[in-house]
Amino acid sequence: MSASDEVLDVVDENDQVVGRAPRGEVYARGLVHRCAFIQVRDAEGRIFVHRRTPTKLVFPSLYDMFVGGVLGAGESYDDAALREAEEELGVSGLPRPRHLFTFLYDSGGTAGKWWSAVYEVRCDLPVNPQAEEVAWHAFLPEDELTARLAEWEWVPDGLAAYERLLAHRGR
């Protein structure tokens, strides 16, 4: 099954399930769906940053400071956060990510809106990121990540989540 065939829950402006549709249809019609964003830090507190592969359906080849992705039909945010983090990092036995907050992201265009649950997790395991998802990766100190914000092209939803995360932490 291709990624565009994966079935997702379609939700309303209150994050209530109103139907299901294949991912490709959800994206094409701009239907509201659910995503999990997980900020991963290593033992030294550095943040996992990566560049997405050029084959990604959404935001190909852009940088991101979160791992994560869409929730499958019937999947909880918490389960998706753990699944996505382990898949993208190429690890197993990761602690359950801690939920911080959820917000409705509006792309302001044809991509539509999606509920975005933001999590954090510490990963002390050696990572082996999924080649289909991650073209490049590194753990960066937060000051270096901040310096790169103006230099690299970032996924807009991840950037919005990061700005909200900084506000959530009072920075």
DSSP file with accessible surface (Angstrom, degrees, kcal/mol):
  #  RESIDUE AA STRUCTURE BP1 BP2  ACC     N-H-->O    O-->H-N    N-H-->O    O-->H-N    TCO  KAPPA ALPHA  PHI   PSI    X-CA   Y-CA   Z-CA
    1    1 A M              0   0  185      0, 0.0     2,-0.1     0, 0.0     5,-0.0   0.000 360.0 360.0 360.0 133.5    0.0    0.0    0.0
    2    2 A S    >>  -     0   0   57      1,-0.1     3,-1.5     4,-0.0     4,-0.6  -0.429 360.0-107.8 -82.0 162.3    1.3    3.4   -0.9
    3    3 A A  G >4 S+     0   0   52      1,-0.3     3,-1.1     2,-0.2    20,-0.3   0.866 119.4  58.9 -58.1 -35.8    1.3    6.3    1.6
    4    4 A S  G 34 S+     0   0   41      1,-0.2    20,-2.9    19,-0.2    21,-0.4   0.716 102.8  54.2 -70.2 -15.8   -1.5    8.0   -0.4
    5    5 A D  G <4 S+     0   0   87     -3,-1.5    -1,-0.2    18,-0.2    -2,-0.2   0.595  78.8 115.6 -90.9 -12.3   -3.7    4.9    0.1
    6    6 A E    <<  -     0   0   40     -3,-1.1    17,-3.0    -4,-0.6     2,-0.4  -0.351  69.5-123.9 -60.0 133.6   -3.4    4.9    3.9
    7    7 A V  E     -A   22   0A  71     15,-0.3    66,-2.2    16,-0.1     2,-0.3  -0.679  31.8-172.9 -87.3 130.7   -6.8    5.6    5.5
    8    8 A L  E     -A   21   0A   1     13,-2.9    13,-2.0    -2,-0.4     2,-0.3  -0.859  28.5-107.6-118.3 154.4   -7.0    8.5    7.9
    9    9 A D  E     -A   20   0A  10     62,-0.5     2,-0.5    -2,-0.3    25,-0.4  -0.646  29.2-144.2 -74.6 136.6   -9.7    9.8   10.2
   10   10 A V  E     -A   19   0A  17      9,-3.2     8,-3.2    -2,-0.3     9,-1.3  -0.898  25.1-171.8 -99.7 130.9  -11.3   13.1    8.9
   11   11 A V  E     -A   17   0A   4     21,-2.5    21,-0.4    -2,-0.5     6,-0.2  -0.785  16.2-123.5-122.4 168.3  -12.1   15.4   11.8
   12   12 A D    >   -     0   0   53      4,-1.8     3,-2.1    -2,-0.3    -1,-0.1  -0.280  47.6 -79.5 -99.5-172.0  -14.0   18.7   12.3
   13   13 A E  T 3  S+     0   0   95      1,-0.3    91,-0.1     2,-0.1    -1,-0.0   0.580 132.0  53.0 -67.0  -9.7  -12.9   22.0   13.7
   14   14 A N  T 3  S-     0   0  123      2,-0.2    -1,-0.3    90,-0.0     3,-0.1   0.174 119.5-108.5-106.9  12.2  -13.4   20.5   17.2
   15   15 A D  S <  S+     0   0   27     -3,-2.1     2,-0.4     1,-0.2    -2,-0.1   0.777  72.1 142.8  65.5  31.4  -11.2   17.5   16.5
   16   16 A Q        -     0   0  120      1,-0.0    -4,-1.8     2,-0.0    -1,-0.2  -0.870  58.1-108.9-102.4 135.0  -14.2   15.1   16.4
   17   17 A V  E     +A   11   0A  71     -2,-0.4    -6,-0.3    -6,-0.2     3,-0.1  -0.424  41.7 166.3 -65.5 129.0  -14.1   12.3   13.8
   18   18 A V  E     -     0   0A  92     -8,-3.2     2,-0.3     1,-0.3    -7,-0.2   0.366  61.6 -36.7-121.6  -3.0  -16.6   12.8   11.0
   19   19 A G  E     -A   10   0A  30     -9,-1.3    -9,-3.2     2,-0.0     2,-0.3  -0.984  56.1-101.5 169.7-172.8  -15.4   10.3    8.5
   20   20 A R  E     +A    9   0A 155     -2,-0.3   -11,-0.2   -11,-0.3   -13,-0.1  -0.988  32.0 163.8-140.0 150.1  -12.5    8.4    6.9
   21   21 A A  E     -A    8   0A   8    -13,-2.0   -13,-2.9    -2,-0.3    52,-0.1  -0.983  43.8 -85.4-159.6 156.0  -10.7    8.8    3.6
   22   22 A P  E >>  -A    7   0A  48      0, 0.0     4,-2.5     0, 0.0     3,-0.5  -0.370  43.6-115.2 -62.8 147.1   -7.4    7.8    1.9
   23   23 A R  H 3> S+     0   0   34    -17,-3.0     4,-2.8   -20,-0.3     5,-0.3   0.874 115.3  56.2 -52.1 -45.0   -4.5   10.1    2.7
   24   24 A G  H 3> S+     0   0   27    -20,-2.9     4,-2.5     1,-0.2    -1,-0.2   0.903 110.8  44.2 -57.1 -40.9   -4.2   11.2   -1.0
   25   25 A E  H <> S+     0   0   78     -3,-0.5     4,-2.6   -21,-0.4     6,-0.3   0.897 110.9  54.3 -69.5 -42.2   -7.9   12.3   -0.9
   26   26 A V  H  X>S+     0   0    0     -4,-2.5     5,-2.2     1,-0.2     4,-0.7   0.943 114.5  41.1 -56.5 -47.3   -7.5   14.0    2.4
   27   27 A Y  H ><5S+     0   0   52     -4,-2.8     3,-0.6     3,-0.2    -2,-0.2   0.927 114.9  50.5 -67.5 -45.6   -4.6   16.0    1.1
   28   28 A A  H 3<5S+     0   0   88     -4,-2.5    -2,-0.2    -5,-0.3    -1,-0.2   0.869 118.3  38.1 -63.0 -36.7   -6.2   16.7   -2.3
   29   29 A R  H 3<5S-     0   0  159     -4,-2.6    -1,-0.2    -5,-0.1    -2,-0.2   0.458 107.1-122.7 -94.7  -2.2   -9.5   18.0   -0.8
   30   30 A G  T <<5 +     0   0   21     -4,-0.7    83,-0.5    -3,-0.6    -3,-0.2   0.857  46.7 175.9  65.2  35.9   -7.8   19.8    2.1
   31   31 A L      < -     0   0   34     -5,-2.2     2,-0.3    -6,-0.3    -1,-0.2  -0.464  36.0-106.2 -76.9 146.0   -9.8   17.8    4.7
   32   32 A V        +     0   0   20    -21,-0.4   -21,-2.5    -2,-0.2    82,-0.2  -0.532  54.0 155.6 -72.9 131.5   -9.0   18.3    8.4
   33   33 A H  E     -b  114   0B   4     80,-0.8    82,-2.9    -2,-0.3     2,-0.4  -0.686  37.5 -90.5-141.3-167.5   -7.1   15.4    9.9
   34   34 A R  E     +b  115   0B  41    -25,-0.4    37,-2.2    37,-0.3     2,-0.3  -0.932  31.9 178.2-123.3 143.7   -4.7   14.7   12.8
   35   35 A C  E     -bC 116  70B   9     80,-2.8    82,-2.4    -2,-0.4     2,-0.4  -0.956  18.1-142.6-137.4 155.2   -0.9   14.8   13.1
   36   36 A A  E     -bC 117  69B   1     33,-2.6    33,-1.4    -2,-0.3     2,-0.5  -0.967  11.0-165.2-118.5 135.0    1.7   14.2   15.9
   37   37 A F  E     -bC 118  68B  10     80,-3.1    82,-3.1    -2,-0.4     2,-0.5  -0.988   6.8-169.9-119.0 124.6    4.8   16.2   16.3
   38   38 A I  E     -bC 119  67B   0     29,-3.2    29,-2.4    -2,-0.5     2,-0.6  -0.959  12.8-152.5-122.5 118.7    7.6   14.9   18.5
   39   39 A Q  E     -b  120   0B   0     80,-2.8    82,-2.1    -2,-0.5     2,-0.5  -0.797  19.9-157.9 -85.8 125.4   10.6   17.0   19.6
   40   40 A V  E     -b  121   0B   1     -2,-0.6     8,-2.9    25,-0.3     2,-0.4  -0.913  11.1-174.9-110.5 128.1   13.4   14.5   20.3
   41   41 A R  E     -bD 122  47B  50     80,-2.2    82,-2.9    -2,-0.5     6,-0.2  -0.929  15.6-137.9-118.7 147.3   16.4   15.4   22.5
   42   42 A D    >   -     0   0   13      4,-1.9     3,-2.2    -2,-0.4    82,-0.2  -0.268  44.1 -81.7 -90.0-175.5   19.5   13.3   23.1
   43   43 A A  T 3  S+     0   0   53     80,-0.4    81,-0.1     1,-0.3    -1,-0.0   0.758 131.5  52.8 -61.0 -25.0   21.2   12.8   26.5
   44   44 A E  T 3  S-     0   0  142      2,-0.1    -1,-0.3    97,-0.0    -3,-0.0   0.380 120.0-108.0 -91.5   3.0   23.0   16.2   26.0
   45   45 A G    <   +     0   0   30     -3,-2.2    97,-0.2     1,-0.3    -2,-0.1   0.512  69.5 146.4  85.9   4.4   19.8   18.0   25.4
   46   46 A R        -     0   0   86     95,-0.1    -4,-1.9    93,-0.1     2,-0.4  -0.453  47.3-120.0 -74.6 152.6   20.4   18.5   21.7
   47   47 A I  E     -DE  41 140B   0     93,-3.1    93,-3.1    -6,-0.2     2,-0.4  -0.766  18.0-120.2 -99.3 133.9   17.4   18.5   19.3
   48   48 A F  E     - E   0 139B   1     -8,-2.9     2,-0.4    -2,-0.4    -8,-0.3  -0.568  37.4-179.8 -71.5 123.2   17.0   16.0   16.5
   49   49 A V  E     + E   0 138B   0     89,-3.1    89,-2.1    -2,-0.4     2,-0.3  -0.964   3.1 171.3-125.1 142.1   16.8   17.9   13.2
   50   50 A H  E     -FE  64 137B   1     14,-2.5    14,-2.8    -2,-0.4     2,-0.5  -0.970  32.2-125.2-147.7 162.7   16.4   16.4    9.8
   51   51 A R  E     -FE  63 136B  73     85,-2.2    84,-3.0    -2,-0.3    85,-1.1  -0.947  35.7-124.3-107.8 131.0   15.8   17.1    6.1
   52   52 A R  E     - E   0 134B  31     10,-3.0    82,-0.2    -2,-0.5     9,-0.1  -0.352  29.8-101.2 -71.6 154.0   12.8   15.3    4.6
   53   53 A T    >   -     0   0   10     80,-1.2     3,-1.4    79,-0.2     8,-1.1  -0.333  27.0-116.5 -71.5 157.4   13.4   13.1    1.5
   54   54 A P  T 3  S+     0   0   90      0, 0.0    -1,-0.1     0, 0.0    -2,-0.1   0.631 110.9  64.9 -70.2  -9.7   12.3   14.5   -1.9
   55   55 A T  T 3  S+     0   0  111     77,-0.2    78,-0.0     3,-0.0    77,-0.0   0.458  71.9 121.0 -93.0  -0.2    9.7   11.7   -2.2
   56   56 A K    <   -     0   0   35     -3,-1.4    77,-0.0     1,-0.1     3,-0.0  -0.341  64.7-135.0 -64.0 143.3    7.6   12.9    0.7
   57   57 A L  S    S+     0   0   93      1,-0.1     2,-0.4     2,-0.1    -1,-0.1   0.835  91.0  37.5 -66.9 -34.3    3.9   13.7   -0.2
   58   58 A V  S    S-     0   0   32      1,-0.2    -1,-0.1    97,-0.0    97,-0.0  -0.972 128.9  -6.0-124.1 134.9    4.0   16.9    1.8
   59   59 A F  S >  S-     0   0   41     -2,-0.4     3,-1.4     1,-0.1    -7,-0.2   0.881  78.9-161.1  53.7  50.4    6.9   19.4    2.2
   60   60 A P  T 3   +     0   0   59      0, 0.0    -1,-0.1     0, 0.0    -7,-0.1  -0.301  67.1   6.4 -61.9 143.9    9.5   17.3    0.3
   61   61 A S  T 3  S+     0   0   49     -8,-1.1     2,-0.2     1,-0.2    92,-0.2   0.508  97.5 127.9  65.0  10.7   13.2   18.2    1.0
   62   62 A L    <   -     0   0   22     -3,-1.4   -10,-3.0    -9,-0.2    92,-0.2  -0.587  60.8-108.8 -94.1 160.7   12.5   20.7    3.7
   63   63 A Y  E     -Fg  51 154B  48     90,-2.9    92,-2.8   -12,-0.2     2,-0.3  -0.545  33.0-172.1 -85.6 154.1   14.0   20.7    7.2
   64   64 A D  E     -F   50   0B   9    -14,-2.8   -14,-2.5    90,-0.2    89,-0.0  -0.997  27.3-158.8-147.3 144.8   12.1   19.8   10.3
   65   65 A M  S    S+     0   0    1     -2,-0.3   -25,-0.3   -16,-0.2     2,-0.3   0.202  81.8  61.3-105.8  12.8   12.9   19.9   14.1
   66   66 A F        -     0   0    1    -27,-0.1     2,-0.3   -16,-0.1   -27,-0.2  -0.964  67.8-146.2-130.5 151.4   10.2   17.4   14.8
   67   67 A V  E     +C   38   0B   2    -29,-2.4   -29,-3.2    -2,-0.3     2,-0.3  -0.738  53.2  88.8-101.1 164.0    9.6   13.8   13.9
   68   68 A G  E     -C   37   0B  11     -2,-0.3     2,-0.3    16,-0.3   -31,-0.2  -0.946  40.2-167.8 146.3-166.0    6.1   12.6   13.4
   69   69 A G  E     -C   36   0B  22    -33,-1.4   -33,-2.6    -2,-0.3    15,-0.1  -0.985  40.7 -30.4 166.9-168.7    3.3   12.3   10.9
   70   70 A V  E     -C   35   0B   4     -2,-0.3     2,-0.4   -35,-0.2   -35,-0.3  -0.354  55.3-116.6 -75.6 152.9   -0.4   11.7   10.4
   71   71 A L        -     0   0    4    -37,-2.2   -62,-0.5   -62,-0.1   -37,-0.3  -0.715  27.8-126.1 -86.1 136.4   -2.5    9.5   12.6
   72   72 A G    >   -     0   0   10     -2,-0.4     3,-2.3     1,-0.2   -64,-0.2  -0.336  47.9 -69.2 -72.2 163.5   -4.0    6.4   10.9
   73   73 A A  T 3  S+     0   0   34    -66,-2.2    -1,-0.2     1,-0.3     3,-0.1  -0.313 123.0   6.5 -56.1 128.6   -7.7    5.8   11.2
   74   74 A G  T 3  S+     0   0   57      1,-0.2     2,-0.3    -3,-0.1    -1,-0.3   0.413  97.9 133.4  79.7  -1.7   -8.7    4.9   14.7
   75   75 A E    <   -     0   0   37     -3,-2.3    -1,-0.2     1,-0.1     2,-0.1  -0.604  52.4-129.2 -85.2 141.0   -5.2    5.6   16.1
   76   76 A S     >  -     0   0   51     -2,-0.3     4,-2.5     1,-0.1     5,-0.2  -0.478  19.8-117.3 -81.6 158.1   -4.7    7.8   19.2
   77   77 A Y  H  > S+     0   0   34      1,-0.2     4,-2.6     2,-0.2     5,-0.2   0.924 115.6  51.5 -57.8 -46.2   -2.4   10.7   19.3
   78   78 A D  H  > S+     0   0   74      1,-0.2     4,-1.9     2,-0.2    -1,-0.2   0.914 111.5  45.8 -60.7 -44.6   -0.3    9.0   22.0
   79   79 A D  H  > S+     0   0   80      1,-0.2     4,-2.6     2,-0.2    -1,-0.2   0.907 113.6  49.6 -65.5 -40.3    0.1    5.8   20.1
   80   80 A A  H  X S+     0   0    0     -4,-2.5     4,-3.2     2,-0.2     5,-0.3   0.898 107.2  55.4 -65.4 -39.1    0.9    7.7   16.9
   81   81 A A  H  X S+     0   0    0     -4,-2.6     4,-2.2    -5,-0.2     5,-0.2   0.938 112.7  41.3 -60.8 -45.9    3.6    9.8   18.7
   82   82 A L  H  X S+     0   0   33     -4,-1.9     4,-2.6     2,-0.2     5,-0.3   0.949 117.4  47.8 -67.0 -46.4    5.4    6.7   19.9
   83   83 A R  H  X S+     0   0   61     -4,-2.6     4,-2.8     1,-0.2     5,-0.2   0.947 114.7  45.2 -59.7 -49.3    5.0    4.8   16.6
   84   84 A E  H  X S+     0   0   11     -4,-3.2     4,-2.8     2,-0.2     5,-0.3   0.905 113.0  50.2 -64.3 -42.8    6.2    7.8   14.5
   85   85 A A  H  X S+     0   0    0     -4,-2.2     4,-2.3    -5,-0.3     5,-0.2   0.946 114.3  44.1 -62.5 -46.9    9.1    8.6   16.7
   86   86 A E  H  X>S+     0   0   48     -4,-2.6     5,-1.9    -5,-0.2     4,-1.4   0.921 116.2  47.6 -65.0 -41.8   10.4    5.0   16.7
   87   87 A E  H  <5S+     0   0   75     -4,-2.8    43,-0.4    -5,-0.3    -2,-0.2   0.955 116.0  41.7 -63.4 -51.8    9.8    4.6   13.0
   88   88 A E  H  <5S+     0   0    3     -4,-2.8    42,-1.2     1,-0.2    -1,-0.2   0.858 119.9  43.3 -68.3 -35.0   11.5    7.8   11.9
   89   89 A L  H  <5S-     0   0    0     -4,-2.3    39,-3.1    -5,-0.3    -1,-0.2   0.671 105.4-128.4 -81.4 -18.4   14.4    7.5   14.4
   90   90 A G  T  <5 +     0   0   38     -4,-1.4     2,-0.3     1,-0.3    -3,-0.2   0.904  66.3 119.7  71.5  41.9   14.8    3.8   13.6
   91   91 A V      < -     0   0   19     -5,-1.9     2,-0.3    -6,-0.2    -1,-0.3  -0.855  48.1-153.0-129.2 165.5   14.7    2.7   17.2
   92   92 A S  S    S+     0   0   97     -2,-0.3     0, 0.0     1,-0.1     0, 0.0  -0.980  74.5  40.9-136.7 152.3   12.6    0.5   19.4
   93   93 A G  S    S+     0   0   66     -2,-0.3    -1,-0.1     1,-0.2     3,-0.1   0.658  71.4 160.4  86.6  19.5   12.1    0.8   23.2
   94   94 A L        -     0   0   10    -12,-0.1    -1,-0.2     1,-0.1    29,-0.1  -0.432  47.4-104.4 -68.9 143.2   11.8    4.5   23.2
   95   95 A P        -     0   0   75      0, 0.0    -1,-0.1     0, 0.0     3,-0.1  -0.345  48.5 -87.3 -61.8 155.0   10.0    6.0   26.3
   96   96 A R        -     0   0  132      1,-0.1   -17,-0.1    -3,-0.1   -18,-0.0  -0.467  51.1-113.2 -64.6 125.9    6.4    7.1   25.6
   97   97 A P        -     0   0    7      0, 0.0     2,-0.5     0, 0.0    24,-0.2  -0.279  27.5-119.4 -60.4 147.9    6.6   10.7   24.4
   98   98 A R  E     -H  120   0B 148     22,-3.1    22,-1.7   -17,-0.1     2,-0.2  -0.805  22.3-128.1 -95.0 124.7    5.1   13.3   26.8
   99   99 A H  E     +H  119   0B  81     -2,-0.5    20,-0.2    20,-0.2     3,-0.1  -0.511  30.2 172.9 -72.5 133.4    2.1   15.3   25.4
  100  100 A L  E     -     0   0B  20     18,-3.2     2,-0.3     1,-0.4    19,-0.2   0.797  56.6 -37.8-107.1 -49.9    2.6   19.1   25.7
  101  101 A F  E     -H  118   0B  35     17,-1.2    17,-3.3     2,-0.0    -1,-0.4  -0.973  45.5-131.9-168.7 167.9   -0.3   20.7   23.8
  102  102 A T  E     +H  117   0B  53     -2,-0.3     2,-0.3    15,-0.3    15,-0.2  -0.986  24.4 173.2-132.5 140.8   -2.5   20.4   20.7
  103  103 A F  E     -H  116   0B  11     13,-2.1    13,-3.3    -2,-0.4     2,-0.7  -0.975  36.0-110.4-144.5 158.7   -3.4   23.1   18.2
  104  104 A L  E     -H  115   0B  44     -2,-0.3     2,-0.4    11,-0.2    11,-0.2  -0.824  33.1-153.3 -91.7 113.4   -5.2   23.4   14.9
  105  105 A Y  E     -H  114   0B  26      9,-3.0     9,-2.1    -2,-0.7     2,-0.5  -0.764   5.7-162.6 -88.4 132.2   -2.7   24.3   12.2
  106  106 A D  E     -H  113   0B  87     -2,-0.4     7,-0.2     7,-0.2    -2,-0.0  -0.964   9.2-160.3-116.4 114.8   -4.1   26.2    9.2
  107  107 A S        -     0   0   34      5,-2.8     3,-0.1    -2,-0.5     6,-0.1   0.661  29.7-134.4 -68.3 -15.9   -1.8   26.0    6.1
  108  108 A G  S    S+     0   0   71      1,-0.3     2,-0.2     4,-0.3    -1,-0.1   0.602  77.3  56.2  73.0  10.1   -3.5   29.1    4.7
  109  109 A G  S >  S-     0   0   50      3,-0.3     3,-1.3   -79,-0.0    -1,-0.3  -0.649 112.7 -53.0-147.2-155.0   -3.8   27.4    1.4
  110  110 A T  T 3  S+     0   0  138      1,-0.3    -2,-0.1    -2,-0.2    -3,-0.0   0.662 115.2  76.6 -71.9 -15.3   -5.0   24.4   -0.5
  111  111 A A  T 3  S-     0   0   38      1,-0.2    -1,-0.3    -4,-0.1     2,-0.2   0.733  89.2-156.8 -69.3 -21.0   -3.2   22.0    1.9
  112  112 A G    <   -     0   0   11     -3,-1.3    -5,-2.8   -80,-0.1    -3,-0.3  -0.492  20.8 -49.0  89.7-150.4   -5.9   22.6    4.5
  113  113 A K  E     - H   0 106B  57    -83,-0.5   -80,-0.8    -7,-0.2     2,-0.3  -0.908  42.8-174.4-128.9 153.0   -5.9   22.3    8.3
  114  114 A W  E     -bH  33 105B  10     -9,-2.1    -9,-3.0    -2,-0.3     2,-0.3  -0.988  30.3-115.9-150.4 142.4   -4.8   19.6   10.7
  115  115 A W  E     -bH  34 104B  41    -82,-2.9   -80,-2.8    -2,-0.3     2,-0.5  -0.628  35.0-158.1 -71.8 131.6   -4.9   19.1   14.4
  116  116 A S  E     -bH  35 103B   0    -13,-3.3   -13,-2.1    -2,-0.3     2,-0.6  -0.947   9.5-164.0-124.5 110.1   -1.3   19.0   15.7
  117  117 A A  E     -bH  36 102B   0    -82,-2.4   -80,-3.1    -2,-0.5     2,-0.5  -0.840  15.2-150.1 -94.4 123.7   -0.4   17.3   19.0
  118  118 A V  E     +bH  37 101B   0    -17,-3.3   -18,-3.2    -2,-0.6   -17,-1.2  -0.834  21.4 170.8-102.5 131.2    3.0   18.3   20.1
  119  119 A Y  E     -bH  38  99B   1    -82,-3.1   -80,-2.8    -2,-0.5     2,-0.3  -0.816  19.9-148.3-128.9 167.5    5.1   15.9   22.2
  120  120 A E  E     +bH  39  98B  42    -22,-1.7   -22,-3.1    -2,-0.3     2,-0.3  -0.981  17.3 171.5-137.5 150.9    8.7   15.7   23.6
  121  121 A V  E     -b   40   0B  13    -82,-2.1   -80,-2.2    -2,-0.3     2,-0.5  -0.985  27.8-129.4-153.8 149.9   10.8   12.6   24.3
  122  122 A R  E     -b   41   0B 131     -2,-0.3     2,-0.6   -82,-0.2   -80,-0.2  -0.895  20.1-162.2-101.6 132.4   14.4   11.9   25.2
  123  123 A C        +     0   0    3    -82,-2.9   -80,-0.4    -2,-0.5     4,-0.1  -0.942  21.4 166.6-119.5 108.6   16.2    9.4   23.1
  124  124 A D        +     0   0  101     -2,-0.6    -1,-0.1   -82,-0.2   -82,-0.1   0.355  54.1  98.5 -96.2   2.0   19.4    7.8   24.5
  125  125 A L  S    S-     0   0   68      1,-0.1     2,-0.2   -83,-0.0    -2,-0.0  -0.576  87.8 -99.5 -87.7 151.1   19.4    5.1   21.9
  126  126 A P        -     0   0  118      0, 0.0     2,-0.3     0, 0.0    -1,-0.1  -0.544  45.6-133.7 -67.5 131.8   21.6    5.3   18.7
  127  127 A V        -     0   0   33     -2,-0.2   -37,-0.2    -4,-0.1   -36,-0.1  -0.644  27.6-179.0 -92.8 149.8   19.4    6.4   15.9
  128  128 A N        -     0   0  124    -39,-3.1     3,-0.1    -2,-0.3    -1,-0.0  -0.661  28.3-147.4-141.0  74.3   19.2    4.9   12.4
  129  129 A P        -     0   0   20      0, 0.0     2,-0.3     0, 0.0   -40,-0.2  -0.085  25.5 -94.3 -55.4 148.0   16.6    7.1   10.7
  130  130 A Q    >>  -     0   0   48    -42,-1.2     4,-2.9   -43,-0.4     3,-1.3  -0.416  27.5-145.8 -61.4 120.8   14.3    5.7    8.0
  131  131 A A  T 34 S+     0   0   75      1,-0.3    -1,-0.2    -2,-0.3   -43,-0.0   0.806  98.3  57.2 -62.2 -29.0   15.8    6.3    4.6
  132  132 A E  T 34 S+     0   0  120      1,-0.2    -1,-0.3   -79,-0.1   -79,-0.2   0.713 120.0  29.3 -73.5 -19.9   12.4    6.8    3.0
  133  133 A E  T <4 S+     0   0   38     -3,-1.3   -80,-1.2     1,-0.2     2,-0.5   0.748 117.3  51.2-107.6 -35.8   11.6    9.6    5.5
  134  134 A V  E  <  +E   52   0B  11     -4,-2.9   -82,-0.2   -82,-0.2    -1,-0.2  -0.937  43.0 174.5-122.0 117.7   15.0   11.2    6.4
  135  135 A A  E    S+     0   0B  49    -84,-3.0     2,-0.3    -2,-0.5   -83,-0.2   0.759  79.4   2.2 -87.9 -29.8   17.6   12.4    3.8
  136  136 A W  E     +E   51   0B  90    -85,-1.1   -85,-2.2     2,-0.0    -1,-0.3  -0.979  69.2 178.4-153.6 149.6   19.9   14.0    6.5
  137  137 A H  E     +E   50   0B  74     -2,-0.3     2,-0.3   -87,-0.2   -87,-0.2  -0.993   8.0 162.8-154.1 158.4   19.9   14.3   10.2
  138  138 A A  E     -E   49   0B  26    -89,-2.1   -89,-3.1    -2,-0.3     2,-0.6  -0.946  39.1-115.1-163.9 156.6   21.9   15.6   13.2
  139  139 A F  E     -E   48   0B  38     -2,-0.3   -91,-0.3   -91,-0.2   -93,-0.1  -0.921  42.9-168.3 -95.2 117.7   21.3   16.4   16.9
  140  140 A L  E     -E   47   0B  11    -93,-3.1   -93,-3.1    -2,-0.6    -2,-0.0  -0.885  25.1-113.6-111.5 141.4   21.8   20.2   17.2
  141  141 A P    >>  -     0   0   50      0, 0.0     4,-2.3     0, 0.0     3,-0.6  -0.375  37.7-112.5 -61.6 149.8   22.2   22.4   20.2
  142  142 A E  H 3> S+     0   0   35      1,-0.3     4,-2.7     2,-0.2     5,-0.2   0.862 116.4  56.1 -59.2 -34.8   19.2   24.7   20.5
  143  143 A D  H 3> S+     0   0  122      2,-0.2     4,-2.0     1,-0.2    -1,-0.3   0.885 108.5  47.9 -66.4 -34.3   21.3   27.8   19.8
  144  144 A E  H <> S+     0   0   65     -3,-0.6     4,-2.0     2,-0.2    -2,-0.2   0.919 110.4  51.6 -70.4 -40.1   22.5   26.3   16.5
  145  145 A L  H  X S+     0   0    0     -4,-2.3     4,-1.0     1,-0.2    -2,-0.2   0.945 109.1  51.2 -58.3 -45.6   18.9   25.3   15.6
  146  146 A T  H >< S+     0   0   76     -4,-2.7     3,-0.8     1,-0.2     4,-0.5   0.913 109.0  50.5 -59.2 -42.3   17.9   28.9   16.3
  147  147 A A  H >< S+     0   0   55     -4,-2.0     3,-0.6     1,-0.2     4,-0.3   0.855 108.7  52.9 -64.3 -33.8   20.7   30.2   14.0
  148  148 A R  H >X S+     0   0   69     -4,-2.0     4,-2.6     1,-0.2     3,-0.6   0.647  85.9  84.6 -77.8 -14.6   19.5   27.8   11.2
  149  149 A L  T << S+     0   0   51     -4,-1.0    -1,-0.2    -3,-0.8     5,-0.2   0.876  97.7  38.7 -57.5 -37.6   15.9   29.0   11.3
  150  150 A A  T <4 S+     0   0  102     -3,-0.6    -1,-0.3    -4,-0.5    -2,-0.2   0.637 119.3  48.6 -86.2 -13.8   16.8   31.9    9.0
  151  151 A E  T <4 S+     0   0  118     -3,-0.6     2,-0.3    -4,-0.3    -2,-0.2   0.785 105.0  53.1 -97.0 -34.2   19.2   29.9    6.8
  152  152 A W  S  < S-     0   0   55     -4,-2.6     2,-0.7   -90,-0.0   -90,-0.1  -0.732  82.5-113.2-106.5 156.6   17.3   26.7    6.0
  153  153 A E        -     0   0  138     -2,-0.3   -90,-2.9   -92,-0.2     2,-0.3  -0.796  40.9-162.8 -90.3 118.0   13.8   26.2    4.5
  154  154 A W  B     -g   63   0B  16     -2,-0.7   -90,-0.2   -92,-0.2  -103,-0.1  -0.689  28.9 -97.4-103.6 151.8   11.6   24.6    7.2
  155  155 A V     >  -     0   0    0    -92,-2.8     4,-2.3    -2,-0.3     5,-0.2  -0.477  36.7-135.3 -62.1 130.5    8.3   22.7    7.0
  156  156 A P  H  > S+     0   0   52      0, 0.0     4,-2.3     0, 0.0     5,-0.2   0.875 100.8  49.6 -64.2 -36.2    5.8   25.4    7.8
  157  157 A D  H  > S+     0   0   17      2,-0.2     4,-2.4     1,-0.2     5,-0.2   0.909 112.0  48.7 -70.9 -35.6    3.7   23.3   10.2
  158  158 A G  H  > S+     0   0    0      2,-0.2     4,-2.6     1,-0.2    -1,-0.2   0.908 110.9  50.8 -66.6 -39.6    6.8   22.2   12.1
  159  159 A L  H  X S+     0   0   49     -4,-2.3     4,-2.6     2,-0.2    -2,-0.2   0.925 110.7  48.8 -64.2 -42.1    8.0   25.8   12.3
  160  160 A A  H  X S+     0   0   20     -4,-2.3     4,-2.2     1,-0.2    -2,-0.2   0.916 112.2  48.9 -62.7 -41.7    4.5   26.9   13.7
  161  161 A A  H  X S+     0   0    0     -4,-2.4     4,-2.3     2,-0.2    -2,-0.2   0.904 110.7  50.8 -64.7 -39.7    4.7   24.0   16.2
  162  162 A Y  H  X S+     0   0    2     -4,-2.6     4,-2.6     2,-0.2    -2,-0.2   0.922 109.3  49.9 -64.9 -43.8    8.2   25.1   17.3
  163  163 A E  H  X S+     0   0  118     -4,-2.6     4,-2.0     1,-0.2    -1,-0.2   0.920 113.0  46.9 -61.6 -41.3    7.1   28.7   17.7
  164  164 A R  H  X S+     0   0  125     -4,-2.2     4,-2.7     2,-0.2    -1,-0.2   0.871 110.0  54.1 -66.9 -35.9    4.2   27.6   19.9
  165  165 A L  H  X S+     0   0    0     -4,-2.3     4,-2.0     2,-0.2    -2,-0.2   0.916 107.6  49.5 -64.9 -43.1    6.5   25.3   21.8
  166  166 A L  H  <>S+     0   0   39     -4,-2.6     5,-3.2     2,-0.2    -2,-0.2   0.919 113.2  46.9 -61.2 -42.2    8.8   28.2   22.6
  167  167 A A  H ><5S+     0   0   72     -4,-2.0     3,-1.5     3,-0.2    -2,-0.2   0.911 109.3  54.8 -64.7 -40.3    5.8   30.2   23.8
  168  168 A H  H 3<5S+     0   0  102     -4,-2.7    -1,-0.2     1,-0.3    -2,-0.2   0.863 109.9  46.8 -59.4 -37.4    4.6   27.2   25.8
  169  169 A R  T 3<5S-     0   0   65     -4,-2.0    -1,-0.3    -5,-0.1    -2,-0.2   0.384 120.8-111.0 -86.7   1.0    7.9   27.1   27.6
  170  170 A G  T < 5       0   0   70     -3,-1.5    -3,-0.2     1,-0.2    -2,-0.1   0.782 360.0 360.0  77.5  29.2    7.8   30.9   28.1
  171  171 A R      <       0   0  163     -5,-3.2    -1,-0.2    -6,-0.1    -2,-0.1  -0.845 360.0 360.0-109.4 360.0   10.6   31.8   25.8
